[in-house]
C-alpha cells in the first residue's frame, strides 16, 4: 500500500513535541526554534544513500536508526547536547511497512536523547536519507578538531573494526570461524551504532580535541593532526578490539581503516587524566589510550615493541 506525501508525513513522522524550545514544528513552511540563552547551536548534516551507505535490502528499522545515529555522533564529537533534527527522505515508493519500521527505528533513537523531529521533506526517487541534527553547547566549550598539542594522549571509545567486518559479512565475505553470536554482534555494530553523546558531553573542558570515527581511525585522526598542525604515534597493540573481532584473523588495515565505527577519538593533556577518569567513570563506555601527539607531522604506527609498522590504509573515501 502506498500513501500520499502529506498522509505519510502525518502518519509516520508527526508527533507532539515535548520540548519547550520548539515554537513550531512539523506542519508549516519552516520550523520555529528557540536557542537557549548562553548556548551555541551545533549543526550537522549527513546523507545515506541506498547501495552506498547501506544495502538496498537492509532492515528499514536499522536504516532509520543509523540515519540519525551518524548525525548524533557528529554532535557527540563537538560536545553538543542533541535537540532537534530535520529529515529529507527520498523513496522509490511509499511502502507503509517500510515507513513504519524506518520511522520506528529513527524515533527509538531520538527518544533516548529527547530529540524532536521538527521538519523535512519527502520526494520520489532512488532511496536516500538526509538528516540534519542540531544541538546545544555552552558558549566557548565546543570540542573541535584543532587543539591537540604535543604530549597529549590519544584515546578512542569502544572498539574499532567491528562495523567494517560486519559489512564484509553482509557482502558474503565471511571470515573463517565466525560464531553465530559474534556474527550477530558485528552486524549490530554496523547497522545500529551507538552515538557516544554522553562521552562528548563529559569531555567538555577536558579534551583538547575530538572527532567521531566515521571514515576510520587512519582518516579521522589524520583530520585532527592536520587541523592541529601536529603528528602522532599510535601503538597498534593498544587498539581496542571486541571479543568477536579478536577471534578472527583480520588485517590491521581493516580495523583502523574500514570506517563506520562511530566511536570518538579525542586527545587529553597528561595533567587532565585524573579529570578524565572522574568524568567518564559513570558514562558506561570503555575508553582506551592508544598513542601520543608528537611534534613531527604525520601519523606513525608501532607494535608492542616500539617498532614501526606500515599500515596501507587511507580510510573510507566518498570520491576515490
N, C-alpha and C positions, 0 to 999 in steps of 0.2 A: 504493500500500500504506500502511495506517495502523498505528500502534503503540499499545500500552497505555502509560499515563503512566510507569510505572517502567522499562519497556523503553526508552522514549525517553530518559529521563534517563541510564540506564546506558550506552546505546549511543553517544549523541551528546555528552554533557556531563560524564561521569565520567572523570577521568584521575588517575593517581598524582601527588601534589603533590611538587615538588622543594624546596618552601620549608620551612625548619625552624620557622617561626613558625605553621604550620598544624598544630594539635594534632589536630583532627578536621574533615575537610572534608565533602564530599557523602556522604550515606548515613545521617545521623542527624537528629534533630529540630532541632538547631542546629549551626552550625559553632562550633568552639572555636579561638580565635586568640590569639596572644601578641604584645603590643605591646612592642618592644624598649625597654630602659631609656633614658631621656633623650629619648624621642621623643613627639611628639603625634600623634594619629590624625586625619587629614583624611578626612571622609566626604562623598560627594556622590551624588545620585540623579537620574536622567533617564529620562523616558518618551518613547518614539517610537511614534506611532500611525499605522497604515496609512491613507493618504488624507489625512493632515495633515502628517506629517513626512517621508513618502516615498510614492511612488506605489504603489498596490496591486500592480502587476505588476513592481515593481523587482526587480533581481537579488538573490536571498537572500544571496549571499556579501557583497555590498555592504551589505545591511541588517545582517548580523552584525557586520561591521567597524565601521560607523558607530555602531551601538548602544553599542559600547564606547568608540569614539573620542570621542564627545561628553562622556562622563564623565571620560576621561583628560585631556581638555582643561581641565576644571574643576580637576583635581588639579594640572595644569601651572601654572595661574594662581595657585595657592597655594604653589607651590614644593615640592610634595609628591612623593615617590617612590612610584609605584604598587606595591601589594602584593596586594590581594585584590579580588574582585568577587562579587556575587550577581546572579542573573538571574531575573526573573519574566516568563514567556513565555505569552502568550495567543494561541491559534491557532484558526482556524476548522476546521482539520483537521490531523491529524498526518501530513503527507506526508513520506515518507522522503527523497525527492530534495530537497525544500525544506530539511529539517532538516540534511541532510548539507552542503549549501552554506552555510547560515546558520552552523552551528557551526564550519565551516572558516574562514569569514571572521572570526568572533569570536576563535578561538584563534590565527589567524595574527597578529593584532594583539597579543593578550595575550602571546604568546611573545616578542615584541620587548622586552617590559618585565619578563619574569619574573613576570607576574601570574597568580595562581591563582584559578580559579572555585571557590568554596567552598560554594555553596548556592543555593537559589532555590525557584521554584515554577512549575508548569505548570497551565494551565487552558484550557477551551474557550470561544471567543467571538471577537469581532472582533479582527483582528490588532493586537497591542500588545506592545511590548517595554520592560521597565523594567530598567535596570542600576544597581545601587548599587556604587560603587567606593570603595575605602579606600586611603589612602596614608600614608606616614610623613614627618614633618618635624621636625627637631631643635627642642626646646622654645624658643619665643620667636623663631623665624626665619621663620615663615609669612608669605607675601606676602598683603596684604589690599587691599581697595578703598580703604579710608581710608589716609591718609598722604601723598597728593600735596600739595606745598607750592608757594607762589608762586615762580616762576623755574625749577621743574623742567621738564625737556624731556620731551615725549611721544613715545613710539616705538610702532611696530607691527611685528610679524614678517611675513614672507612678502609676499603680495599680497592685495588686497581686491577683492571683487566677482565673483570667478570663479564661486563656487557659485551666486550669485543668477542669473547669466546661464546657468549650466548648468541651473538649474531651468526657466528660460524655454525652453531647448532641449527639455527633457523634455515641456513642456506644448505644444510645437508653435509657440511664439512665436520663430521663427527669425530672428535678426538677419541683415541682408544680408551677403553675402560671408564666411561662416564657412567657413574651410578645414577639411578633414577632421581634420587633426592638431590644430587649435585646438579643434574640437568635442570630440574625444576627451579633450583636456586639461581642458576646462571640466567635462565630465561626471565625470571622475575626481575633480576638486576638490570636486564636490558629493557624490559617492557614497562616496568613501574619503578623508576629510580626515586629515591627519597631525597628531596632537596634539603640541604643542610642549613635550614633557616636559623635554627636555634644556635648553631655554632657561629654563624655570621653575626648574629646579634651579640653573642658573648665576646666576640673578638674586637669589638669597637673599643678603642683606647689601648689595645694590647698589641695587635698585629700591625706591622709596618707596611704590609702589602697583602693583597689577596686576589685570587681569581678562581673561577669554577672550572673544573676539568671536563670540558665538553669534547674537545678535539684530541685529548690525550696529554699526558704529562709532558712529553717532549715539546709539543707545540705550545701548550698553555703556560708552562713555566718559562718557556722562551719569551713569551709576551711580557712577563713580569721583568725578566732580565733586561729586555730591550727598553722598556719604559723607565726602568730604574738606572740604566747605564752601568750595570754590574754583570758578573758572571756567577757560576755556581758549580759546585762539585756535589754529585749525588751518589750515595752508596747503594748499589743495586740490592745488596743483601738486606737492606732495611726497608725496601719497598713492601708495603703490606699486601699480602695476598690472602684470599679466603681459603678455608679448608677445601672447598670444592675445586679451587684452582690448583692448590698445592698437590692434589692427587693426580694432576695431568702434566704431560710434558708440553709446555707452552713456551715459545721463544720470548725473550725479554722484549723484543720489538712489538709483540702483540700486547704485552702487559702495559708498557709505557707509551705506546703509540697508537693503540686501537681506538681510543675515544669512547664517548658515551658513558663515562663513569659518573659524571655529575657529582663528584666529590669536590671538596675545596682544597686548594693548595695555598698556603699562607706562610709568611715569614714573621719571625718574632725576635727582637733583640734578646741576647742572653740574659740581661738583667731583669727581663719580664717573665722568665719561665715560671716563677712562683705564682705570679698573677694568672698566667695561662692555665696552670693546673687547677687553681681555685675556680676560675671562670668556667672551665669545661668539666668540672667534677660531676655535675648532675645533668649534662645535656644528653646522655645516652648514646654517645657516638665516639668510637675509638678515634684517636689521632696519633700519628707516628712521626718522629723526626727522621728525615731521610737524607739531609745534607746541610750544606752551609753556603752562604753567599760569599763570594771571593771578588777580588778587585779586577782580575783579568776578565776579558769578555768571553762569552760563550758558555756552553753547558758541557761539563765533563762528567763521565760516568766512571765509577771504580767498583772493584769487587771487595769482598770482605778483607782481603789482604792489603788493600790500598792500590792495587794495580789497575791501570787504566783499561777500560773496556770500550770497544767501539759499538755503538748502537746505531744500526742502519734503519732508522725510522724518522719520519718527519711529522707524524701526526696526521689526522684527517684533514683533507683539503677539498673544499667545495669546487674549486676550479683548478685541477691538476695542471 
